[in-house]
C-alpha cells in the first residue's frame, strides 16, 4: 500500500484499559509495532483508517507487524476522537 497516495490515511491501534477501548491514531510512516510499546494497554485491534469529512472509514486491513485484525466497530471508536 502506497500510503502517500491516499489522502487522510492513518494507522491506528485500539487498546483496552480499565474495561474501555480507546484509539491511538498515528502517521502511516510509523510502524504499528513501533507505536504499540508506548500504548500502555491491552492491544485488541489495529489497522488503517481514512479520515474524511469528519468520519473515520476502516478499510479492513489489519496490522501485519502486530498480527492484529481491524474490526468494523473500530471506525466508531476512532470517530469518537473527531467529535
TORKOL-4160 file (C-alpha; in steps of 0.2 Angstrom, whole numbers, padded with zeros to 4 digits, m for minus):
83
<pt num="1" X="0000" Y="0000" Z="0000"/>
<pt num="2" X="0007" Y="0017" Z="m0005"/>
<pt num="3" X="0001" Y="0027" Z="0010"/>
<pt num="4" X="0007" Y="0044" Z="0002"/>
<pt num="5" X="m0006" Y="0042" Z="m0012"/>
<pt num="6" X="m0021" Y="0040" Z="m0001"/>
<pt num="7" X="m0027" Y="0057" Z="0007"/>
<pt num="8" X="m0032" Y="0056" Z="0025"/>
<pt num="9" X="m0025" Y="0038" Z="0028"/>
<pt num="10" X="m0019" Y="0035" Z="0046"/>
<pt num="11" X="m0014" Y="0020" Z="0056"/>
<pt num="12" X="m0022" Y="0015" Z="0072"/>
<pt num="13" X="m0022" Y="0004" Z="0087"/>
<pt num="14" X="m0036" Y="0000" Z="0098"/>
<pt num="15" X="m0031" Y="m0003" Z="0116"/>
<pt num="16" X="m0041" Y="m0008" Z="0131"/>
<pt num="17" X="m0038" Y="0000" Z="0148"/>
<pt num="18" X="m0050" Y="m0002" Z="0163"/>
<pt num="19" X="m0063" Y="m0011" Z="0153"/>
<pt num="20" X="m0064" Y="0003" Z="0140"/>
<pt num="21" X="m0057" Y="0003" Z="0122"/>
<pt num="22" X="m0048" Y="0019" Z="0116"/>
<pt num="23" X="m0040" Y="0023" Z="0099"/>
<pt num="24" X="m0022" Y="0028" Z="0096"/>
<pt num="25" X="m0021" Y="0036" Z="0079"/>
<pt num="26" X="m0004" Y="0040" Z="0071"/>
<pt num="27" X="0005" Y="0043" Z="0055"/>
<pt num="28" X="0007" Y="0029" Z="0041"/>
<pt num="29" X="0026" Y="0032" Z="0042"/>
<pt num="30" X="0027" Y="0024" Z="0059"/>
<pt num="31" X="0025" Y="0005" Z="0060"/>
<pt num="32" X="0011" Y="m0002" Z="0072"/>
<pt num="33" X="0024" Y="m0012" Z="0081"/>
<pt num="34" X="0034" Y="0004" Z="0085"/>
<pt num="35" X="0019" Y="0013" Z="0092"/>
<pt num="36" X="0012" Y="m0002" Z="0102"/>
<pt num="37" X="0025" Y="m0002" Z="0117"/>
<pt num="38" X="0020" Y="0016" Z="0120"/>
<pt num="39" X="0002" Y="0012" Z="0121"/>
<pt num="40" X="0001" Y="0006" Z="0139"/>
<pt num="41" X="m0014" Y="m0005" Z="0137"/>
<pt num="42" X="m0020" Y="m0022" Z="0131"/>
<pt num="43" X="m0020" Y="m0022" Z="0112"/>
<pt num="44" X="m0036" Y="m0028" Z="0104"/>
<pt num="45" X="m0036" Y="m0022" Z="0086"/>
<pt num="46" X="m0025" Y="m0012" Z="0074"/>
<pt num="47" X="m0026" Y="m0007" Z="0056"/>
<pt num="48" X="m0028" Y="0008" Z="0044"/>
<pt num="49" X="m0042" Y="0021" Z="0043"/>
<pt num="50" X="m0046" Y="0035" Z="0031"/>
<pt num="51" X="m0051" Y="0051" Z="0040"/>
<pt num="52" X="m0063" Y="0062" Z="0029"/>
<pt num="53" X="m0077" Y="0074" Z="0031"/>
<pt num="54" X="m0077" Y="0071" Z="0050"/>
<pt num="55" X="m0079" Y="0052" Z="0048"/>
<pt num="56" X="m0067" Y="0038" Z="0050"/>
<pt num="57" X="m0068" Y="0024" Z="0037"/>
<pt num="58" X="m0059" Y="0007" Z="0042"/>
<pt num="59" X="m0054" Y="m0002" Z="0027"/>
<pt num="60" X="m0052" Y="m0019" Z="0034"/>
<pt num="61" X="m0033" Y="m0020" Z="0033"/>
<pt num="62" X="m0026" Y="m0026" Z="0049"/>
<pt num="63" X="m0008" Y="m0025" Z="0056"/>
<pt num="64" X="0004" Y="m0037" Z="0050"/>
<pt num="65" X="0018" Y="m0032" Z="0062"/>
<pt num="66" X="0006" Y="m0034" Z="0077"/>
<pt num="67" X="m0003" Y="m0049" Z="0070"/>
<pt num="68" X="m0020" Y="m0040" Z="0074"/>
<pt num="69" X="m0035" Y="m0038" Z="0063"/>
<pt num="70" X="m0046" Y="m0022" Z="0061"/>
<pt num="71" X="m0064" Y="m0023" Z="0066"/>
<pt num="72" X="m0080" Y="m0014" Z="0059"/>
<pt num="73" X="m0083" Y="m0006" Z="0076"/>
<pt num="74" X="m0065" Y="0002" Z="0076"/>
<pt num="75" X="m0072" Y="0016" Z="0065"/>
<pt num="76" X="m0084" Y="0022" Z="0078"/>
<pt num="77" X="m0071" Y="0021" Z="0091"/>
<pt num="78" X="m0059" Y="0031" Z="0081"/>
<pt num="79" X="m0073" Y="0043" Z="0076"/>
<pt num="80" X="m0076" Y="0047" Z="0094"/>
<pt num="81" X="m0059" Y="0057" Z="0093"/>
<pt num="82" X="m0067" Y="0068" Z="0080"/>
<pt num="83" X="m0082" Y="0074" Z="0089"/>
